[in-house]
Amino acid sequence: MKVYVSVQTHSWVTQEADPDDSWDRDNTAMAIDEVTVYKSENENTKRYWYPDLEVDAEPGDMVYVVILRYSDGDTFGNDDGNYDVADVFKTEIEALELQNHFNQWKPEYTKWGSSRSVPFTTEFNGKEYRVPWAGYFEQYESVDIYPCLVREDPF
């Protein structure tokens, strides 16, 4: 069954920009407040949530959402708590296996050591996943599992 994941968040400024530095910007952080999984066949939901995740579950069933947490930024500031929904599983064991895979994933450095030769994806159990912290400014924070009851399509 195709499901859609909705993630509700809030964010705040952790360090205000230096008013005397025209290049500086606020540093921010984000927290996840709620993760919801919907069964849906409605094409309109694709523009709002993480679409095209497949799981063998029906409304009322418990599923496990794996969310990748990372920081991002640039030369002028940093944003903590970013997220990417990796997958949804019927069992907690499957979710824990993917969590373990990501927790063990390490970037590969070039022979010069200063720039990364990093794959932006990783494969696990025959499926390719994006690695959101595989960039120059991005950093791994955590891989979290959210148990959720599947709900009916709200539309």
C-alpha positions as a Markdown table, in Angstrom:
| # | Residue | x | y | z |
|---|---|---|---|---|
| 1 | Met | 0.0 | 0.0 | 0.0 |
| 2 | Lys | 1.2 | 3.5 | -0.8 |
| 3 | Val | 1.5 | 5.8 | 2.2 |
| 4 | Tyr | 2.3 | 9.4 | 2.7 |
| 5 | Val | 4.2 | 10.8 | 5.7 |
| 6 | Ser | 3.5 | 14.2 | 7.2 |
| 7 | Val | 6.1 | 15.7 | 9.6 |
| 8 | Gln | 5.1 | 18.7 | 11.7 |
| 9 | Thr | 8.0 | 20.8 | 13.0 |
| 10 | His | 8.9 | 24.0 | 14.7 |
| 11 | Ser | 12.2 | 26.0 | 14.6 |
| 12 | Trp | 13.9 | 28.7 | 16.5 |
| 13 | Val | 17.0 | 30.9 | 16.3 |
| 14 | Thr | 19.9 | 29.5 | 18.4 |
| 15 | Gln | 22.3 | 32.4 | 17.7 |
| 16 | Glu | 21.3 | 35.7 | 16.1 |
| 17 | Ala | 23.3 | 37.1 | 13.3 |
| 18 | Asp | 25.9 | 39.6 | 14.1 |
| 19 | Pro | 24.4 | 43.0 | 13.2 |
| 20 | Asp | 27.8 | 44.4 | 12.4 |
| 21 | Asp | 28.5 | 41.6 | 9.9 |
| 22 | Ser | 26.5 | 42.0 | 6.7 |
| 23 | Trp | 27.3 | 38.4 | 5.6 |
| 24 | Asp | 26.3 | 36.7 | 8.9 |
| 25 | Arg | 22.9 | 35.1 | 9.3 |
| 26 | Asp | 21.0 | 33.5 | 12.2 |
| 27 | Asn | 21.8 | 30.0 | 13.3 |
| 28 | Thr | 18.6 | 27.9 | 13.7 |
| 29 | Ala | 17.4 | 24.6 | 15.0 |
| 30 | Met | 14.4 | 22.5 | 14.2 |
| 31 | Ala | 12.4 | 20.0 | 16.3 |
| 32 | Ile | 10.0 | 17.4 | 15.1 |
| 33 | Asp | 6.6 | 17.7 | 16.9 |
| 34 | Glu | 4.6 | 15.0 | 15.2 |
| 35 | Val | 4.9 | 12.3 | 12.5 |
| 36 | Thr | 1.8 | 11.0 | 10.8 |
| 37 | Val | 1.3 | 8.3 | 8.2 |
| 38 | Tyr | -1.7 | 8.3 | 5.9 |
| 39 | Lys | -3.0 | 5.7 | 3.5 |
| 40 | Ser | -3.7 | 7.6 | 0.3 |
| 41 | Glu | -4.4 | 7.1 | -3.3 |
| 42 | Asn | -5.0 | 10.8 | -3.9 |
| 43 | Glu | -2.4 | 12.3 | -6.2 |
| 44 | Asn | -2.8 | 15.8 | -4.7 |
| 45 | Thr | -1.1 | 14.7 | -1.5 |
| 46 | Lys | 2.2 | 14.3 | -3.4 |
| 47 | Arg | 2.9 | 18.0 | -3.2 |
| 48 | Tyr | 2.5 | 18.2 | 0.5 |
| 49 | Trp | 4.1 | 15.1 | 2.1 |
| 50 | Tyr | 6.7 | 12.4 | 1.4 |
| 51 | Pro | 5.0 | 10.3 | -1.2 |
| 52 | Asp | 5.6 | 7.0 | -2.8 |
| 53 | Leu | 6.6 | 5.1 | 0.3 |
| 54 | Glu | 5.3 | 1.5 | 0.2 |
| 55 | Val | 4.4 | -0.6 | 3.3 |
| 56 | Asp | 2.2 | -3.6 | 3.8 |
| 57 | Ala | -0.2 | -1.9 | 6.2 |
| 58 | Glu | -3.8 | -0.7 | 6.5 |
| 59 | Pro | -5.4 | 2.1 | 8.5 |
| 60 | Gly | -5.1 | 1.2 | 12.2 |
| 61 | Asp | -1.8 | -0.8 | 11.7 |
| 62 | Met | 1.4 | 0.3 | 13.5 |
| 63 | Val | 4.3 | 1.2 | 11.2 |
| 64 | Tyr | 7.7 | 2.6 | 11.9 |
| 65 | Val | 9.0 | 5.7 | 10.1 |
| 66 | Val | 12.8 | 6.1 | 9.8 |
| 67 | Ile | 13.8 | 9.8 | 9.8 |
| 68 | Leu | 17.4 | 11.0 | 9.1 |
| 69 | Arg | 18.5 | 14.0 | 11.1 |
| 70 | Tyr | 21.3 | 16.3 | 10.0 |
| 71 | Ser | 22.6 | 19.8 | 10.2 |
| 72 | Asp | 23.2 | 22.0 | 7.2 |
| 73 | Gly | 24.6 | 25.4 | 6.6 |
| 74 | Asp | 27.0 | 27.6 | 4.7 |
| 75 | Thr | 29.9 | 29.9 | 5.5 |
| 76 | Phe | 27.6 | 32.3 | 7.2 |
| 77 | Gly | 25.5 | 30.2 | 9.5 |
| 78 | Asn | 24.2 | 26.8 | 10.5 |
| 79 | Asp | 20.8 | 25.0 | 10.7 |
| 80 | Asp | 20.4 | 22.1 | 13.0 |
| 81 | Gly | 17.7 | 19.5 | 13.1 |
| 82 | Asn | 16.9 | 19.1 | 9.4 |
| 83 | Tyr | 15.2 | 15.9 | 8.5 |
| 84 | Asp | 14.6 | 13.5 | 5.6 |
| 85 | Val | 12.1 | 10.7 | 5.7 |
| 86 | Ala | 14.0 | 7.6 | 4.6 |
| 87 | Asp | 11.4 | 4.9 | 4.7 |
| 88 | Val | 8.4 | 3.3 | 6.5 |
| 89 | Phe | 8.4 | -0.3 | 7.7 |
| 90 | Lys | 5.8 | -2.7 | 9.1 |
| 91 | Thr | 8.1 | -4.0 | 11.8 |
| 92 | Glu | 10.4 | -2.3 | 14.2 |
| 93 | Ile | 13.1 | -4.8 | 13.4 |
| 94 | Glu | 13.3 | -3.6 | 9.8 |
| 95 | Ala | 13.4 | 0.0 | 10.9 |
| 96 | Leu | 16.2 | -0.8 | 13.4 |
| 97 | Glu | 18.2 | -2.6 | 10.6 |
| 98 | Leu | 18.0 | 0.6 | 8.4 |
| 99 | Gln | 18.9 | 2.8 | 11.4 |
| 100 | Asn | 21.9 | 0.6 | 12.1 |
| 101 | His | 22.9 | 0.8 | 8.4 |
| 102 | Phe | 22.9 | 4.6 | 8.5 |
| 103 | Asn | 24.6 | 4.8 | 11.8 |
| 104 | Gln | 27.5 | 2.8 | 10.4 |
| 105 | Trp | 27.7 | 4.7 | 7.1 |
| 106 | Lys | 30.9 | 6.7 | 6.8 |
| 107 | Pro | 32.0 | 9.1 | 4.1 |
| 108 | Glu | 35.0 | 8.4 | 2.0 |
| 109 | Tyr | 37.7 | 11.1 | 1.8 |
| 110 | Thr | 39.9 | 11.8 | -1.2 |
| 111 | Lys | 43.5 | 11.0 | -1.0 |
| 112 | Trp | 44.2 | 14.7 | -0.3 |
| 113 | Gly | 41.9 | 14.6 | 2.7 |
| 114 | Ser | 40.5 | 18.1 | 2.2 |
| 115 | Ser | 37.5 | 17.4 | 0.0 |
| 116 | Arg | 35.1 | 14.5 | 0.1 |
| 117 | Ser | 34.5 | 12.0 | -2.6 |
| 118 | Val | 31.2 | 11.1 | -1.0 |
| 119 | Pro | 28.4 | 9.1 | -2.5 |
| 120 | Phe | 25.1 | 10.9 | -1.9 |
| 121 | Thr | 23.3 | 7.6 | -1.7 |
| 122 | Thr | 23.6 | 4.2 | 0.0 |
| 123 | Glu | 22.1 | 0.9 | -0.8 |
| 124 | Phe | 20.4 | -1.3 | 1.8 |
| 125 | Asn | 18.5 | -4.5 | 1.1 |
| 126 | Gly | 18.4 | -3.7 | -2.6 |
| 127 | Lys | 16.9 | -0.2 | -2.2 |
| 128 | Glu | 18.8 | 3.1 | -2.7 |
| 129 | Tyr | 18.6 | 5.8 | -0.1 |
| 130 | Arg | 19.7 | 9.4 | -0.1 |
| 131 | Val | 22.3 | 10.3 | 2.5 |
| 132 | Pro | 21.4 | 14.0 | 3.4 |
| 133 | Trp | 24.6 | 14.6 | 5.4 |
| 134 | Ala | 26.9 | 13.7 | 2.6 |
| 135 | Gly | 27.8 | 17.3 | 1.7 |
| 136 | Tyr | 30.5 | 19.8 | 2.5 |
| 137 | Phe | 28.5 | 21.7 | 5.3 |
| 138 | Glu | 26.1 | 18.9 | 6.2 |
| 139 | Gln | 26.7 | 16.8 | 9.3 |
| 140 | Tyr | 25.1 | 13.7 | 10.7 |
| 141 | Glu | 22.9 | 14.2 | 13.8 |
| 142 | Ser | 20.9 | 11.0 | 14.3 |
| 143 | Val | 18.6 | 8.4 | 12.7 |
| 144 | Asp | 15.3 | 8.3 | 14.6 |
| 145 | Ile | 12.4 | 5.8 | 14.5 |
| 146 | Tyr | 8.8 | 7.0 | 15.0 |
| 147 | Pro | 6.1 | 4.4 | 15.6 |
| 148 | Cys | 2.9 | 5.6 | 13.9 |
| 149 | Leu | -0.6 | 4.3 | 13.4 |
| 150 | Val | -1.6 | 4.4 | 9.7 |
| 151 | Arg | -4.6 | 6.8 | 9.3 |
| 152 | Glu | -7.2 | 7.1 | 6.5 |
| 153 | Asp | -6.6 | 9.6 | 3.7 |
| 154 | Pro | -7.6 | 13.1 | 5.1 |
| 155 | Phe | -8.6 | 14.4 | 1.7 |
